[in-house]
Amino acid sequence: MSYIDGFVIAVPNANRAQFIAHAKTFDAVFMEFGATRVVECWGDNVPDGKLTDFRRAVQAEKDESVVFSWIEWPDKATRDAGMEKIMKDPRMPEASKMPFDGKRMIFGGFMPVVSLSA
């Protein structure tokens, strides 16, 4: 079964174009090393919650939007091998020049338990 890496970040609205360019460049690296799909979603309807919400999770400021992203892999073994190669790739130092505060990113790996398709 597939494996998913999920991410939530806060990106300054002024950096939207820079974020999209950064994502296009480095998402292609994930694809090169075995990912089957990468999706980057700019927050459009991200309401404030009473106890918790996406904005609080990443300490988003008023001038920032929440970005929700995921990388789909065929399986965890492909993901682990791909991530190992990515971390050694000479392009990765450039990835550290992110147009957002990486310290506020939340992320994790997930094993799908239900998957429906049209």
Protein Blocks (a to p, Z undefined) as FASTA:
>chain_A
ZZdddddddddfklmmmmmmmmmmmmmmmmmnopabdcddddfblcddfkbcfklmnopa
fkbccdddddddfbfklmmmmmmmmmmpmklmmmmmccbdfklpccdddddfbdcdZZ
